[in-house]
Amino acid sequence: MREGSVLDRLSALGVDTVASLPCDRTQEFCALIPERFRSVNLTREEDGVGICAGLAMAGGRPVLHMQSSGLGNSLNAIMSLTVTFGLPLPILASWRGVYREAIPAQVPFNRAVPEVLAALGIPYTVIREPGDEELIDEVVRDAYASMRPHVGLILPSFWEGTEEACLPEQVFPTRARESVIEYRRTFREPVMTRNDAIRAIVTALDGEAVVANIGVPSKELYAARDRDLNFYMLGSYTQATPIGLGLAIATDRDIVVLDGDGSLLGTAALPVVAAEAPENLTIVCLDNGAFGSTGNQPTPASGLVDMELLARAAGIRQTCKVQDERELGEAWENRGRGPNFIHVVLKPGNAAVPNIPLAPAEIRERFVRGLRG
């Protein structure tokens, strides 16, 4: 059974977690993953890039599995997070669109995948036939040895000619349930800026690792209180919460994510957070109703979306809304085991703070040292 053999290889290589969004050409492989590894079920491929980044920085050894079309969704995250910070990311991608492909929509992007990866300088290895199985080892080993992404493009022909896998019986949880929510909140006119909230939070930090959203939020955190345990993001939009989730899965340390309304509206990570349910994760949604780092253009949260209700709808149960510094302090002190979601209602505005004078590798090295120290 080739699926089992591949999983044996991953286990021998020290892989402990597989983040996956399935492909119908790898159904048997996907069905067997939870029996052998921690399995994180994604709803969008690029979130797996952030999750694997967090796992790797916390000492885990993840692999990302996806359909090759998902590479198109993930390229910016791979380049701006994995490549920029020098992180390992082995990707096993079911290569669609080039071998006995029956779905026309799979062809235009997927046939150009090797050229796209080459143009970006992302190493890739084509795995065509059963005899190529050892190449999977090269993908994983190179990603970790060279601290970079490496994509294994696995053609459907690789899986052909094997006996049908003896799959575990698929047991679905009952869907019969009652979904009830009693929810009423009043939004007051905001009195705090994001910088006010960040400065209030940093005074209360005590050993937590913090992931700060891209752009000005990271700069404001650096100006408020620089620490080795701060991970300053630089360009991977929507990946703050996925990184925090990966960290929380792989470490017992409390993890805090300083995310924004714009970023959280653009990700599919909140249901994955709810499903994984890490007790050591707190997401602070700094909701100023704007894309603050790009000129304060309004987001749908400015007068429409309630971010706390969105988190609840995603399945996160420990939520609260705070609208001044006193409420924020109380929420911080009273937060229990998570995942927690603290919705902070803010007015737009950026503090006049300088750029962070740290190279990406230095940010990573300090953060990893702090995590493991």
Long-range contacts (C-beta under 8 A, 24 or more apart in sequence): 1-162, 1-163, 1-165, 1-166, 2-130, 2-133, 2-158, 2-159, 2-162, 3-28, 3-29, 3-32, 3-159, 3-162, 3-165, 4-32, 4-165, 5-133, 6-133, 6-136, 7-32, 7-33, 7-36, 7-37, 9-133, 9-136, 9-137, 10-36, 10-37, 10-63, 10-136, 10-140, 11-36, 11-37, 13-61, 13-137, 13-140, 13-141, 14-61, 15-61, 15-62, 15-63, 15-140, 16-60, 16-61, 16-62, 17-52, 17-55, 17-60, 17-61, 17-62, 17-63, 17-249, 17-250, 18-62, 18-63, 18-64, 18-65, 19-48, 19-51, 19-52, 19-55, 19-62, 19-63, 19-64, 19-65, 20-48, 20-64, 20-65, 20-66, 21-45, 21-48, 21-65, 21-66, 21-67, 21-70, 22-67, 23-66, 23-67, 23-94, 23-96, 25-67, 25-94, 25-96, 25-156, 25-159, 26-65, 26-94, 26-154, 26-159, 28-159, 28-164, 28-165, 28-167, 29-65, 29-159, 30-65, 31-165, 31-167, 31-168, 31-170, 32-165, 32-167, 32-168, 33-65, 35-168, 38-249, 40-249, 40-272, 40-276, 41-272, 41-275, 42-66, 42-268, 42-272, 43-268, 43-271, 43-272, 44-73, 44-267, 44-268, 44-269, 45-70, 45-71, 45-73, 45-74, 46-70, 46-73, 46-74, 46-76, 46-77, 46-238, 46-239, 47-238, 47-239, 47-242, 47-267, 47-268, 47-269, 47-272, 48-74, 48-242, 49-74, 49-77, 49-78, 49-81, 49-82, 49-89, 49-236, 49-239, 49-242, 50-77, 50-81, 50-236, 50-238, 50-239, 50-240, 50-241, 50-242, 50-243, 50-245, 50-246, 50-269, 51-242, 51-243, 51-245, 51-246, 51-249, 51-272, 52-82, 52-87, 52-89, 52-246, 53-81, 53-82, 53-85, 53-87, 53-89, 53-239, 53-242, 53-243, 53-246, 54-211, 54-242, 54-243, 54-244, 54-245, 54-246, 54-247, 54-248, 54-249, 54-250, 55-246, 55-247, 55-249, 55-250, 56-87, 56-88, 56-89, 56-246, 57-87, 57-231, 57-246, 57-247, 57-364, 57-367, 57-368, 57-371, 58-246, 58-247, 58-249, 58-250, 58-251, 58-371, 59-250, 59-251, 59-371, 59-372, 60-246, 60-249, 60-250, 61-144, 62-246, 63-90, 63-91, 63-92, 63-140, 64-89, 64-90, 64-91, 64-92, 65-91, 65-92, 65-93, 65-94, 66-91, 66-92, 66-93, 66-94, 67-93, 67-94, 67-96, 68-93, 68-94, 68-95, 68-96, 68-97, 68-110, 68-113, 68-153, 69-96, 69-97, 69-106, 69-109, 69-110, 71-113, 71-116, 71-117, 71-151, 72-109, 72-116, 75-116, 75-120, 76-235, 76-236, 76-237, 77-236, 77-238, 77-239, 78-120, 78-122, 78-149, 79-120, 79-122, 80-234, 80-235, 80-236, 81-233, 81-235, 81-236, 81-239, 81-243, 82-148, 82-149, 83-121, 83-122, 83-148, 83-149, 84-234, 84-235, 84-236, 84-360, 85-234, 85-360, 85-361, 85-363, 85-364, 86-147, 86-148, 86-360, 86-361, 86-364, 87-147, 87-148, 87-364, 88-143, 88-144, 88-146, 88-147, 88-148, 88-149, 89-143, 89-148, 89-149, 89-150, 90-139, 90-140, 90-142, 90-143, 90-144, 90-149, 90-150, 90-152, 91-139, 91-149, 91-150, 91-151, 91-152, 92-136, 92-139, 92-152, 92-154, 93-151, 93-152, 93-153, 93-154, 94-154, 94-156, 95-126, 95-153, 95-154, 95-155, 95-156, 96-156, 98-155, 99-155, 99-156, 99-157, 100-156, 113-153, 114-153, 117-151, 122-149, 122-150, 122-151, 123-148, 123-149, 123-150, 123-151, 124-150, 124-151, 124-152, 124-153, 125-150, 125-151, 125-152, 125-153, 126-153, 126-155, 127-152, 127-153, 127-154, 127-155, 127-158, 128-155, 128-157, 128-158, 129-157, 129-158, 130-158, 130-161, 130-162, 132-158, 133-158, 181-312, 183-309, 183-312, 185-306, 185-308, 185-309, 185-321, 187-323, 187-345, 188-323, 188-345, 189-347, 190-288, 190-323, 190-345, 190-346, 190-347, 191-323, 191-324, 191-347, 192-323, 192-324, 192-325, 192-328, 192-344, 192-346, 192-347, 193-288, 193-346, 193-347, 193-348, 193-349, 193-350, 193-351, 194-220, 194-260, 194-286, 194-288, 194-292, 194-346, 194-349, 194-350, 194-351, 195-220, 195-224, 195-349, 195-350, 195-351, 195-353, 196-325, 196-346, 197-284, 197-286, 197-325, 197-328, 197-344, 197-346, 198-224, 198-258, 198-286, 199-224, 200-325, 200-328, 200-329, 201-256, 201-258, 201-284, 201-328, 201-332, 204-329, 204-332, 204-333, 205-229, 205-256, 207-253, 207-254, 208-253, 208-254, 208-255, 208-256, 208-282, 209-247, 209-251, 209-253, 209-254, 209-255, 209-256, 209-367, 209-370, 209-371, 210-255, 210-256, 210-257, 210-258, 211-240, 211-243, 211-244, 211-247, 211-255, 211-256, 211-257, 211-258, 212-240, 212-258, 213-240, 213-257, 213-258, 213-259, 213-260, 213-263, 213-286, 214-240, 214-263, 214-293, 215-292, 215-293, 215-294, 216-292, 216-293, 216-350, 216-351, 216-353, 217-258, 217-260, 217-286, 217-292, 217-293, 218-356, 219-351, 219-353, 219-354, 219-355, 219-356, 220-350, 220-351, 220-353, 221-258, 222-353, 222-356, 223-351, 223-353, 223-354, 227-370, 228-366, 228-367, 228-369, 228-370, 228-373, 229-367, 229-370, 229-371, 230-367, 231-363, 231-364, 231-367, 232-356, 232-358, 232-363, 234-360, 237-263, 237-266, 238-263, 238-264, 238-266, 238-267, 238-269, 239-267, 241-267, 241-269, 241-270, 241-273, 241-283, 242-267, 242-269, 242-272, 244-281, 244-283, 245-269, 245-272, 245-273, 245-276, 245-278, 245-281, 247-371, 248-276, 248-278, 248-280, 248-281, 248-339, 249-276, 249-278, 251-280, 251-371, 252-280, 253-280, 253-371, 254-280, 254-282, 255-280, 255-281, 255-282, 256-282, 256-284, 257-281, 257-282, 257-283, 257-284, 258-284, 258-286, 259-283, 259-284, 259-285, 259-286, 260-285, 260-286, 260-287, 260-288, 260-292, 261-285, 261-286, 261-287, 261-288, 261-289, 261-290, 261-299, 261-301, 261-305, 261-307, 262-290, 262-291, 262-292, 262-299, 262-301, 264-307, 264-310, 265-299, 265-300, 265-301, 265-305, 265-310, 270-310, 270-311, 270-314, 270-315, 270-316, 271-314, 271-315, 273-314, 273-316, 273-339, 274-314, 274-315, 274-316, 274-339, 275-315, 277-338, 277-339, 278-338, 278-339, 279-337, 279-338, 279-339, 280-337, 280-338, 281-338, 281-339, 281-340, 282-335, 282-338, 282-339, 282-340, 282-341, 282-342, 283-311, 283-316, 283-339, 283-340, 283-341, 283-342, 284-342, 284-344, 285-311, 285-341, 285-342, 285-343, 285-344, 286-344, 286-346, 287-343, 287-344, 287-345, 287-346, 288-346, 288-347, 288-348, 288-349, 289-346, 289-348, 290-348, 292-348, 292-349, 292-350, 293-350, 296-348, 296-349, 296-350, 306-343, 307-343, 308-341, 308-343, 311-341, 311-343, 316-340, 316-341, 319-343, 321-345
